[in-house]
Protein backbone atom coordinates (compact mmCIF):
# COMPACT_ATOMS: atom_id res chain seq x y z
CA UNK A 1 0.00 0.00 0.00
CA UNK A 2 1.15 3.51 -0.78
CA UNK A 3 -0.19 6.94 -1.76
CA UNK A 4 -3.16 7.23 0.66
CA UNK A 5 -5.93 9.71 -0.13
CA UNK A 6 -6.57 10.76 3.48
CA UNK A 7 -5.09 10.74 6.99
CA UNK A 8 -6.68 10.64 10.45
CA UNK A 9 -4.49 11.46 13.44
CA UNK A 10 -5.09 11.92 17.18
CA UNK A 11 -2.23 13.63 18.99
CA UNK A 12 -2.04 15.59 22.24
CA UNK A 13 -5.83 15.31 22.70
CA UNK A 14 -6.49 16.83 19.25
CA UNK A 15 -8.01 15.20 16.16
CA UNK A 16 -6.75 15.95 12.64
CA UNK A 17 -8.28 14.95 9.30
CA UNK A 18 -5.79 15.67 6.51
CA UNK A 19 -3.89 18.00 8.88
CA UNK A 20 -7.05 20.03 9.58
CA UNK A 21 -8.28 20.07 13.17
CA UNK A 22 -11.71 18.49 13.67
CA UNK A 23 -13.95 18.01 16.70
CA UNK A 24 -15.08 14.81 18.38
CA UNK A 25 -13.55 11.84 20.13
CA UNK A 26 -11.10 9.59 18.21
CA UNK A 27 -13.26 6.44 18.25
CA UNK A 28 -16.37 8.16 16.88
CA UNK A 29 -14.33 10.00 14.25
CA UNK A 30 -12.52 6.83 13.19
CA UNK A 31 -15.77 4.87 12.83
CA UNK A 32 -17.43 7.72 10.90
CA UNK A 33 -14.52 8.13 8.47
CA UNK A 34 -14.25 4.42 7.66
CA UNK A 35 -18.02 4.12 7.17
CA UNK A 36 -18.01 7.12 4.82
CA UNK A 37 -16.46 4.96 2.06
CA UNK A 38 -18.56 1.76 1.90
CA UNK A 39 -17.62 -1.28 -0.16
CA UNK A 40 -19.79 -4.34 -0.70
CA UNK A 41 -18.39 -7.57 0.73
CA UNK A 42 -17.43 -10.00 -2.03
CA UNK A 43 -17.04 -13.72 -1.22
CA UNK A 44 -13.66 -15.06 -2.31
CA UNK A 45 -12.08 -11.60 -2.64
CA UNK A 46 -8.84 -10.61 -0.86
CA UNK A 47 -9.38 -9.92 2.85
CA UNK A 48 -8.39 -6.26 2.42
CA UNK A 49 -9.51 -4.29 -0.66
CA UNK A 50 -9.04 -0.77 0.65
CA UNK A 51 -9.62 1.08 3.87
CA UNK A 52 -7.77 2.47 6.86
CA UNK A 53 -4.34 1.12 7.80
CA UNK A 54 -2.29 2.22 10.79
CA UNK A 55 -2.01 1.92 14.53
CA UNK A 56 -3.90 2.53 17.74
CA UNK A 57 -1.44 3.45 20.47
CA UNK A 58 -1.68 1.99 23.96
CA UNK A 59 -2.41 5.42 25.46
CA UNK A 60 -5.81 5.50 23.71
CA UNK A 61 -6.82 3.73 26.93
CA UNK A 62 -7.02 7.28 28.34
CA UNK A 63 -10.12 7.84 26.16
CA UNK A 64 -11.84 4.73 27.54
CA UNK A 65 -11.05 4.76 31.26
CA UNK A 66 -10.41 7.36 33.95
CA UNK A 67 -6.67 6.88 34.43
CA UNK A 68 -3.86 9.00 35.89
CA UNK A 69 -2.19 11.39 33.39
CA UNK A 70 0.32 9.77 31.03
CA UNK A 71 3.88 10.13 32.37
CA UNK A 72 6.11 12.55 30.40
CA UNK A 73 8.40 11.21 27.71
CA UNK A 74 10.89 12.66 25.23
CA UNK A 75 9.06 10.81 22.42
CA UNK A 76 5.98 12.57 21.01
CA UNK A 77 3.80 10.32 18.85
CA UNK A 78 0.13 10.28 17.86
CA UNK A 79 -2.09 7.92 19.85
CA UNK A 80 -3.95 7.09 16.64
CA UNK A 81 -2.43 7.32 13.17
CA UNK A 82 -4.41 6.04 10.18
CA UNK A 83 -4.03 6.41 6.44
CA UNK A 84 -6.90 5.70 4.04
CA UNK A 85 -6.09 3.76 0.87
CA UNK A 86 -8.17 3.52 -2.29
CA UNK A 87 -5.79 1.12 -4.09
CA UNK A 88 -4.27 -2.05 -2.67
CA UNK A 89 -1.95 -4.56 -4.35
CA UNK A 90 -2.48 -8.02 -2.82
CA UNK A 91 -0.17 -10.98 -3.30
CA UNK A 92 -1.40 -14.42 -2.21
CA UNK A 93 1.70 -16.46 -1.33
CA UNK A 94 -0.26 -19.70 -1.16
CA UNK A 95 -2.09 -19.39 -4.48
CA UNK A 96 0.73 -17.41 -6.16
CA UNK A 97 -1.73 -14.82 -7.44
CA UNK A 98 -1.60 -11.01 -7.46
CA UNK A 99 -4.64 -8.72 -7.38
CA UNK A 100 -5.02 -4.95 -7.61
CA UNK A 101 -8.12 -3.62 -5.86
CA UNK A 102 -9.15 -0.06 -6.68
CA UNK A 103 -12.22 1.56 -5.11
CA UNK A 104 -12.22 4.97 -6.78
CA UNK A 105 -12.51 6.79 -3.45
CA UNK A 106 -12.61 9.55 -2.31
CA UNK A 107 -14.81 10.26 -5.34
CA UNK A 108 -18.46 9.59 -4.48
CA UNK A 109 -20.30 10.35 -7.75
CA UNK A 110 -20.61 6.92 -9.52
CA UNK A 111 -19.14 7.86 -12.92
CA UNK A 112 -16.27 9.88 -11.47
CA UNK A 113 -15.56 7.14 -8.95
CA UNK A 114 -15.43 4.47 -11.66
CA UNK A 115 -13.12 6.61 -13.78
CA UNK A 116 -10.79 7.19 -10.85
CA UNK A 117 -10.80 3.48 -9.94
CA UNK A 118 -9.69 2.51 -13.47
CA UNK A 119 -7.14 5.30 -13.69
CA UNK A 120 -5.60 4.42 -10.33
CA UNK A 121 -5.58 0.67 -11.06
CA UNK A 122 -3.81 1.26 -14.39
CA UNK A 123 -1.29 3.58 -12.77
CA UNK A 124 -0.52 0.99 -10.09
CA UNK A 125 -0.18 -1.75 -12.72
CA UNK A 126 2.38 0.35 -14.57
CA UNK A 127 4.29 1.04 -11.35
CA UNK A 128 4.44 -2.63 -10.40
CA UNK A 129 5.49 -3.63 -13.91
CA UNK A 130 8.28 -1.08 -13.80
CA UNK A 131 9.37 -2.25 -10.35
CA UNK A 132 9.59 -5.83 -11.62
CA UNK A 133 12.13 -4.79 -14.27
CA UNK A 134 14.39 -2.97 -11.81
CA UNK A 135 17.08 -4.86 -9.93
CA UNK A 136 16.31 -4.73 -6.24
CA UNK A 137 18.99 -2.91 -4.26
CA UNK A 138 21.06 -4.86 -1.75
CA UNK A 139 20.69 -3.38 1.71
CA UNK A 140 23.55 -3.18 4.15
CA UNK A 141 22.67 -3.41 7.83
CA UNK A 142 24.95 -1.45 10.13
CA UNK A 143 25.63 -3.00 13.54
CA UNK A 144 23.70 -1.74 16.57
CA UNK A 145 24.90 -2.86 19.98
CA UNK A 146 24.68 0.12 22.35
CA UNK A 147 21.45 -0.99 24.03
CA UNK A 148 20.33 0.46 27.35
CA UNK A 149 17.35 -0.61 29.48
CA UNK A 150 15.21 1.57 31.72
CA UNK A 151 15.30 -1.09 34.47
CA UNK A 152 18.18 -2.90 36.13
CA UNK A 153 17.63 -6.56 36.92
CA UNK A 154 17.18 -5.70 40.59
CA UNK A 155 14.64 -2.95 39.90
CA UNK A 156 12.70 -5.22 37.55
CA UNK A 157 12.50 -7.95 40.19
CA UNK A 158 11.38 -5.42 42.81
CA UNK A 159 8.58 -4.27 40.51
CA UNK A 160 7.43 -7.86 40.03
CA UNK A 161 7.34 -8.24 43.83
CA UNK A 162 5.22 -5.10 44.14
CA UNK A 163 2.72 -6.56 41.68
CA UNK A 164 2.63 -9.80 43.70
CA UNK A 165 1.86 -7.73 46.81
CA UNK A 166 -1.05 -6.01 45.01
CA UNK A 167 -2.31 -9.43 43.91
CA UNK A 168 -2.12 -10.74 47.50
CA UNK A 169 -4.05 -7.67 48.66
CA UNK A 170 -6.83 -8.40 46.15
CA UNK A 171 -6.21 -5.35 43.94
CA UNK A 172 -5.62 -7.36 40.78
CA UNK A 173 -5.37 -10.97 39.58
CA UNK A 174 -2.71 -10.33 36.96
CA UNK A 175 -0.78 -7.36 35.57
CA UNK A 176 1.50 -7.03 32.57
CA UNK A 177 4.90 -5.46 33.13
CA UNK A 178 7.68 -4.55 30.68
CA UNK A 179 10.98 -2.76 30.26
CA UNK A 180 12.13 -0.54 27.38
CA UNK A 181 15.35 -1.05 25.44
CA UNK A 182 16.84 1.90 23.51
CA UNK A 183 19.82 2.28 21.15
CA UNK A 184 21.30 5.09 19.06
CA UNK A 185 21.36 4.54 15.29
CA UNK A 186 23.84 5.72 12.71
CA UNK A 187 22.66 8.16 10.06
CA UNK A 188 22.85 5.48 7.37
CA UNK A 189 20.81 2.90 9.29
CA UNK A 190 18.45 1.13 6.86
CA UNK A 191 15.14 0.24 8.49
CA UNK A 192 14.02 -1.87 5.51
CA UNK A 193 17.15 -3.99 5.74
CA UNK A 194 16.49 -4.41 9.45
CA UNK A 195 12.90 -5.53 8.84
CA UNK A 196 13.98 -7.99 6.15
CA UNK A 197 16.45 -9.53 8.57
CA UNK A 198 13.82 -9.60 11.32
CA UNK A 199 11.49 -11.58 9.07
CA UNK A 200 14.26 -14.01 8.21
CA UNK A 201 15.21 -14.88 11.78
CA UNK A 202 11.94 -14.21 13.64
CA UNK A 203 9.09 -14.88 11.24
CA UNK A 204 5.69 -14.12 12.79
CA UNK A 205 2.14 -14.37 11.43
CA UNK A 206 1.02 -10.85 12.42
CA UNK A 207 4.02 -8.73 11.48
CA UNK A 208 3.86 -5.36 9.72
CA UNK A 209 6.09 -2.59 8.38
CA UNK A 210 4.76 0.99 8.43
CA UNK A 211 6.82 3.96 7.31
CA UNK A 212 5.64 7.42 8.32
CA UNK A 213 7.52 10.70 7.67
CA UNK A 214 8.96 10.77 11.20
CA UNK A 215 8.56 7.17 12.35
CA UNK A 216 9.10 3.60 11.16
CA UNK A 217 7.32 0.69 12.82
CA UNK A 218 8.75 -2.79 12.29
CA UNK A 219 6.64 -5.46 13.95
CA UNK A 220 7.17 -9.22 14.17
CA UNK A 221 4.18 -9.84 16.42
CA UNK A 222 3.02 -13.43 16.92
CA UNK A 223 -0.33 -12.36 18.39
CA UNK A 224 -3.61 -11.51 16.74
CA UNK A 225 -5.73 -9.03 18.66
CA UNK A 226 -9.04 -9.04 16.79
CA UNK A 227 -10.24 -10.14 13.38
CA UNK A 228 -13.68 -9.47 11.94
CA UNK A 229 -14.59 -11.53 8.87
CA UNK A 230 -18.18 -11.11 7.82
CA UNK A 231 -19.84 -11.01 11.26
CA UNK A 232 -17.45 -13.49 12.92
CA UNK A 233 -15.04 -12.07 15.54
CA UNK A 234 -11.87 -13.90 16.54
CA UNK A 235 -9.19 -13.08 19.12
CA UNK A 236 -6.10 -15.18 19.93
CA UNK A 237 -4.57 -14.20 23.29
CA UNK A 238 -1.03 -15.35 24.13
CA UNK A 239 0.00 -15.99 27.71
CA UNK A 240 2.73 -18.42 28.74
CA UNK A 241 6.25 -18.54 27.30
CA UNK A 242 9.31 -20.79 27.20
CA UNK A 243 12.51 -20.23 25.18
CA UNK A 244 13.34 -22.51 22.24
CA UNK A 245 16.36 -24.81 22.50
CA UNK A 246 18.77 -25.83 19.72
CA UNK A 247 18.63 -29.46 20.88
CA UNK A 248 15.39 -31.06 19.66
CA UNK A 249 14.95 -33.17 22.80
CA UNK A 250 15.49 -30.24 25.16
CA UNK A 251 13.19 -28.10 23.00
CA UNK A 252 10.43 -30.70 23.35
CA UNK A 253 10.99 -30.83 27.13
CA UNK A 254 10.52 -27.05 27.35
CA UNK A 255 7.33 -27.26 25.30
CA UNK A 256 5.89 -30.00 27.52
CA UNK A 257 6.90 -28.04 30.63
CA UNK A 258 4.94 -25.05 29.34
CA UNK A 259 1.86 -27.15 28.58
CA UNK A 260 1.95 -28.59 32.10
CA UNK A 261 2.59 -25.29 33.91
CA UNK A 262 -0.25 -24.36 36.30
CA UNK A 263 1.08 -20.81 36.53
CA UNK A 264 1.11 -20.23 32.76
CA UNK A 265 -2.26 -21.90 32.20
CA UNK A 266 -3.69 -19.74 34.99
CA UNK A 267 -2.37 -16.59 33.25
CA UNK A 268 -3.89 -17.64 29.96
CA UNK A 269 -7.25 -18.66 31.39
CA UNK A 270 -7.67 -15.36 33.25
CA UNK A 271 -7.13 -13.41 30.02
CA UNK A 272 -9.54 -15.66 28.14
CA UNK A 273 -12.22 -14.84 30.73
CA UNK A 274 -11.48 -11.12 30.38
CA UNK A 275 -11.77 -11.30 26.58
CA UNK A 276 -14.99 -13.28 26.77
CA UNK A 277 -16.45 -10.44 28.83
CA UNK A 278 -15.10 -7.82 26.39
CA UNK A 279 -16.56 -9.58 23.35
CA UNK A 280 -19.88 -10.07 25.10
CA UNK A 281 -20.35 -6.28 24.89
CA UNK A 282 -20.56 -6.42 21.08
CA UNK A 283 -21.58 -10.01 20.32
CA UNK A 284 -24.96 -11.69 19.98
CA UNK A 285 -25.85 -13.18 23.38
CA UNK A 286 -24.75 -16.80 23.65
CA UNK A 287 -22.44 -16.66 20.62
CA UNK A 288 -19.14 -16.15 22.49
CA UNK A 289 -17.22 -19.42 22.84
CA UNK A 290 -13.66 -20.76 23.25
CA UNK A 291 -12.74 -23.26 20.50
CA UNK A 292 -9.11 -23.51 21.72
CA UNK A 293 -7.77 -23.12 25.27
CA UNK A 294 -4.02 -23.08 26.03
CA UNK A 295 -2.83 -24.63 22.78
CA UNK A 296 0.91 -24.76 22.03
CA UNK A 297 2.36 -22.60 19.25
CA UNK A 298 6.11 -22.53 18.59
CA UNK A 299 8.00 -19.64 17.00
CA UNK A 300 11.64 -19.00 16.13
CA UNK A 301 12.74 -18.07 19.65
CA UNK A 302 9.91 -19.07 22.00
CA UNK A 303 7.04 -21.47 22.67
CA UNK A 304 3.70 -19.87 23.59
CA UNK A 305 0.37 -20.92 25.03
CA UNK A 306 -2.35 -19.55 22.74
CA UNK A 307 -6.12 -19.59 23.12
CA UNK A 308 -8.93 -18.58 20.77
CA UNK A 309 -12.16 -16.77 21.59
CA UNK A 310 -14.89 -16.26 18.97
CA UNK A 311 -18.28 -14.58 18.75
CA UNK A 312 -20.84 -13.18 16.31
CA UNK A 313 -21.10 -9.38 16.00
CA UNK A 314 -24.44 -7.81 16.88
CA UNK A 315 -26.37 -6.24 13.98
CA UNK A 316 -25.70 -2.53 13.52
CA UNK A 317 -22.22 -2.58 15.02
CA UNK A 318 -18.95 -1.92 13.17
CA UNK A 319 -15.36 -3.17 13.27
CA UNK A 320 -14.28 -0.05 15.16
CA UNK A 321 -16.87 -0.86 17.84
CA UNK A 322 -15.27 -4.29 18.28
CA UNK A 323 -11.81 -2.87 18.92
CA UNK A 324 -13.15 -0.17 21.23
CA UNK A 325 -14.91 -2.81 23.36
CA UNK A 326 -11.70 -4.76 24.00
CA UNK A 327 -8.94 -2.14 23.79
CA UNK A 328 -6.20 -2.44 24.95
CA UNK A 329 -5.94 -6.22 24.61
CA UNK A 330 -6.31 -8.05 27.90
CA UNK A 331 -3.22 -10.16 27.30
CA UNK A 332 -1.02 -7.06 27.64
CA UNK A 333 -2.87 -5.35 30.48
CA UNK A 334 -4.09 -7.90 33.00
CA UNK A 335 -7.26 -8.29 35.03
CA UNK A 336 -9.23 -6.43 36.19
CA UNK A 337 -8.16 -4.29 33.27
CA UNK A 338 -8.53 -0.80 34.75
CA UNK A 339 -6.54 -1.55 37.92
CA UNK A 340 -3.93 -3.43 35.89
CA UNK A 341 -3.46 -0.39 33.64
CA UNK A 342 -3.03 1.86 36.68
CA UNK A 343 -0.31 -0.45 38.01
CA UNK A 344 1.42 -0.58 34.61
CA UNK A 345 1.48 3.20 34.42
CA UNK A 346 2.83 3.59 37.96
CA UNK A 347 5.60 1.01 37.64
CA UNK A 348 6.74 1.54 34.05
CA UNK A 349 6.73 5.32 34.49
CA UNK A 350 6.59 6.16 30.77
CA UNK A 351 4.14 5.92 27.87
CA UNK A 352 4.08 2.69 25.89
CA UNK A 353 3.16 4.49 22.64
CA UNK A 354 2.69 1.85 19.91
CA UNK A 355 3.84 -1.02 22.16
CA UNK A 356 0.86 -3.09 23.33
CA UNK A 357 -1.43 -1.03 21.14
CA UNK A 358 -2.56 -2.48 17.84
CA UNK A 359 -1.49 -2.40 14.19
CA UNK A 360 -3.93 -3.40 11.50
CA UNK A 361 -6.43 -2.64 8.77
CA UNK A 362 -10.09 -1.63 8.86
CA UNK A 363 -11.58 -2.37 5.46
CA UNK A 364 -14.22 -0.25 3.77
CA UNK A 365 -16.12 -3.53 3.35
CA UNK A 366 -16.26 -4.11 7.11
CA UNK A 367 -13.47 -6.66 7.38
CA UNK A 368 -10.73 -6.05 9.95
CA UNK A 369 -7.56 -7.72 11.18
CA UNK A 370 -5.30 -6.38 13.93
CA UNK A 371 -2.35 -7.51 15.99
CA UNK A 372 -1.14 -6.91 19.51
CA UNK A 373 1.91 -4.70 18.97
CA UNK A 374 4.48 -6.81 20.81
CA UNK A 375 7.93 -7.65 19.34
CA UNK A 376 7.47 -4.24 17.74
CA UNK A 377 10.36 -1.85 17.13
CA UNK A 378 10.05 1.90 16.66
CA UNK A 379 12.71 3.71 14.64
CA UNK A 380 12.95 7.50 14.57
CA UNK A 381 14.76 10.55 15.89
CA UNK A 382 18.08 8.70 15.44
CA UNK A 383 17.04 5.94 17.84
CA UNK A 384 15.48 2.49 17.97
CA UNK A 385 13.40 1.36 20.91
CA UNK A 386 11.14 -1.49 21.89
CA UNK A 387 9.65 -3.03 25.01
CA UNK A 388 9.52 -6.58 26.29
CA UNK A 389 7.82 -8.10 29.31
CA UNK A 390 5.12 -10.49 30.44
CA UNK A 391 2.11 -11.15 32.61
CA UNK A 392 2.69 -11.29 36.37
CA UNK A 393 0.57 -13.49 38.65
CA UNK A 394 1.02 -14.41 42.30
CA UNK A 395 3.06 -17.51 41.39
CA UNK A 396 5.49 -15.42 39.32
CA UNK A 397 9.18 -15.38 40.22
CA UNK A 398 10.90 -12.03 39.66
CA UNK A 399 14.16 -13.46 38.32
CA UNK A 400 12.30 -15.78 35.95
CA UNK A 401 10.11 -12.94 34.70
CA UNK A 402 13.18 -10.82 34.06
CA UNK A 403 14.75 -13.65 32.07
CA UNK A 404 11.51 -14.14 30.10
CA UNK A 405 11.63 -10.50 29.03
CA UNK A 406 15.18 -11.08 27.75
CA UNK A 407 14.19 -14.32 25.98
CA UNK A 408 11.48 -12.43 24.09
CA UNK A 409 13.92 -9.63 23.22
CA UNK A 410 16.78 -11.91 22.13
CA UNK A 411 15.81 -12.26 18.46
CA UNK A 412 15.23 -8.54 18.17
CA UNK A 413 18.76 -7.81 19.40
CA UNK A 414 20.07 -10.39 16.90
CA UNK A 415 18.13 -8.79 14.04
CA UNK A 416 20.12 -5.57 14.54
CA UNK A 417 23.39 -7.39 13.79
CA UNK A 418 24.70 -7.61 10.18
Phi, psi and omega in degrees: 000142177199168175057061178292156179263351180203163181220136173239129184220140175235113185217133180052045176066020180232137179263140177228133173243111185054046177070003178257129183294134178231165182264166176113174176267156187296325182291316179295318180295318180298312179300314182298317183291320178293318182290344182288349183232070188288143172233142176287140175288135182238115179302136178084356180278166175304150183295336178230119183242011183135144181155205181266136178227134179165211183225153169248114182286153182306323185288001167296346175302336179296337179273353184247335181225156174277102184236159175301157179303148179294132179300151180292155181207153178276001177255126181243107182231152173298150173277337175222130179217109184234139170244144185253125188244130177265342180233134180225131172260122185244128175243123179266108183292332181283315182271350182059045179235151177238140181224137171251122179252126183227121187266338183085357177288152015271008175298139180248328179294129190308312183293314179296323180293318178296319179297317179294320180301315180293317181299315182291321178296317179295318179299316180294321178299317178297318180297317181290324177295319178295317181298327181291339181267356181260134178292126181294136180291151176267126184265137177255129181259118179279145186290139176233122183219359186270053185282139172233149179246152180274000174229140165281167177302317182296316181293324178297314180297320178298322178294320176299318179296323177297319178296318178299323178294318177297322178296315179298328180279354179088010180291323190204153176269327184201144175218139177277145180215140184216167172236155181254135175250136183226143176217149173279145180246150175285161183297332182265014180299131183254107184291330178292318177299320178298314182294321177300317179292322178301317180294327180291319186258350185213051183303138182216146187286344184235040178281168180196155176226113179242133179238112176257169180303323185244005187206139171241134177245122177240110186243135172237052184288135174268001192241124171280137172273288182218138172235138173238116178235113190068243176244009183266124178259139176224137171228148185228078182291141175251128171206125183112121187217141168223146178289153171284159179232142182295328178279127186298322180293313179296325178297317179294323178298316179297321179296316179294323177299319179295315181298330183268355187286118177295322181297313183290321178293326177296316177305311185295316183295322178298319180289325175301316179298319179298315181291326175300317178294319179297314181292331179298337179293332187238001183255155174301131181308133179087353184271345182283127180212170185238091181288341178217129179234119175057049173279156181268128171232134185246133180241185188301321185244344184216157165263145178229152165267127185232135175243170179225132176236134182231159175193168180253126184294136177296147175301143177088350179263162189236165180303322179296326177297324180297312181294318180300323183293333187242003187274143345290164182302138183298333182292342181241017171241295185127191183214141349300147192297313185299312181294323178298319180293325176297318179295316178304313183295320180292316186279319182285327171068020178201157177295151174272338182060237182289325183305129180068008165275220184209134172255145178172191177233148176235101187287149174297341179270004177098345178286152182209145170213134184219155175248171165268124188280070169255170187046044188237122186254135175254135182232122180174161179057031178074016182224161168236140177209149176205165180237154181212139181189210181187174179278135181251128173238178184298327181280359181294147173249127186302315181295321179292322178294321177298316179295322178299321179297324178287323178299319180290331182274344191304313183291333177291315175303316181297323182295340178276359179263142180299000000 
